[in-house]
Amino acid sequence: GDSIEPDKEKNVITQERETVKLSCSFSATSNNIRLYWYRQNLHGEPLFLAYKGARSWSAAHTSDNRFQSTTSDTSTELTITDVRLSDSALYYCALLVGAQ
């Protein structure tokens, strides 16, 4: 079946203005795939950060130019530039699989 998971269960510790990369690996049979990134602050609701198509999908969108997503056939990466204290949150990757 289709699945997605973080590459590492980890806390990322960095300094402000640095660049951070988070990644997830996925498995899917379809070529019609979008990868989404969200973050959730303590007691908050998940907030959309970015999506990027993979395989036969090329569409992309980001909520802020500091959040850029790249994808391969089996993984997605979120790059956060100019990190701020307010970026402290729980980050989620999500997989949307469409029909072939």
C-alpha positions as CSV (number, residue, x, y, z in Angstrom):
1,G,0.0,0.0,0.0
2,D,0.9,3.7,0.0
3,S,2.8,5.1,3.0
4,I,5.0,8.0,4.1
5,E,7.2,8.4,7.1
6,P,9.9,10.8,8.4
7,D,13.5,9.8,7.5
8,K,14.5,10.3,11.2
9,E,12.5,10.7,14.4
10,K,14.5,13.6,15.6
11,N,14.5,17.0,17.2
12,V,16.3,19.5,15.0
13,I,18.2,22.1,17.0
14,T,19.6,25.1,15.1
15,Q,20.3,28.8,15.5
16,E,18.3,31.6,14.0
17,R,19.0,32.5,10.4
18,E,20.3,29.0,9.7
19,T,18.9,26.7,7.0
20,V,17.2,23.4,8.1
21,K,16.2,20.5,6.0
22,L,13.5,17.9,6.9
23,S,12.8,14.9,4.8
24,C,10.3,12.0,4.5
25,S,10.3,8.8,2.4
26,F,7.2,7.4,0.7
27,S,6.0,4.4,-1.1
28,A,3.2,4.6,-3.6
29,T,2.1,2.7,-6.7
30,S,0.6,5.7,-8.6
31,N,2.6,8.3,-10.6
32,N,0.0,10.9,-9.6
33,I,1.4,12.1,-6.3
34,R,1.6,15.3,-4.2
35,L,3.7,15.7,-1.1
36,Y,2.5,18.2,1.5
37,W,4.2,19.8,4.5
38,Y,2.4,21.1,7.5
39,R,3.5,22.3,10.9
40,Q,1.7,22.5,14.2
41,N,2.5,24.8,17.0
42,L,1.7,23.7,20.6
43,H,-2.1,23.7,21.0
44,G,-2.5,25.0,17.5
45,E,-4.0,23.5,14.3
46,P,-1.8,22.2,11.5
47,L,-0.8,25.0,9.1
48,F,0.0,24.4,5.4
49,L,3.6,25.2,4.4
50,A,4.1,23.8,1.0
51,Y,3.3,21.1,-1.5
52,K,5.2,19.7,-4.5
53,G,4.2,17.1,-7.0
54,A,6.3,14.0,-7.6
55,R,6.8,11.6,-10.5
56,S,4.3,12.7,-13.2
57,W,3.1,15.7,-11.2
58,S,5.1,18.9,-11.4
59,A,2.9,21.4,-9.6
60,A,4.2,23.2,-6.6
61,H,3.0,25.9,-4.1
62,T,4.5,27.4,-1.0
63,S,2.9,29.6,1.7
64,D,6.2,31.5,2.2
65,N,9.4,31.7,0.2
66,R,11.3,30.5,3.2
67,F,9.7,27.1,2.8
68,Q,10.7,25.2,-0.3
69,S,9.9,21.6,-1.1
70,T,11.7,19.3,-3.4
71,T,10.7,15.7,-4.3
72,S,12.1,12.6,-5.9
73,D,10.4,9.4,-6.9
74,T,10.5,8.2,-3.3
75,S,11.1,11.2,-1.0
76,T,10.3,14.7,-0.2
77,E,12.4,17.4,1.5
78,L,11.4,20.6,3.1
79,T,14.0,23.4,3.3
80,I,13.5,26.2,5.8
81,T,15.7,29.2,5.2
82,D,16.4,32.1,7.6
83,V,15.1,30.0,10.6
84,R,13.3,31.9,13.3
85,L,12.3,31.1,16.8
86,S,8.7,31.1,15.7
87,D,9.5,28.1,13.4
88,S,9.7,25.9,16.5
89,A,6.9,23.4,15.9
90,L,6.0,19.8,15.1
91,Y,6.4,19.2,11.3
92,Y,4.3,16.8,9.3
93,C,4.7,15.4,5.8
94,A,1.6,14.0,4.0
95,L,1.1,12.0,0.8
96,L,-1.8,12.5,-1.5
97,V,-2.1,9.8,-4.1
98,G,-4.4,10.3,-7.1
99,A,-5.7,7.8,-9.6
100,Q,-3.4,6.7,-12.4
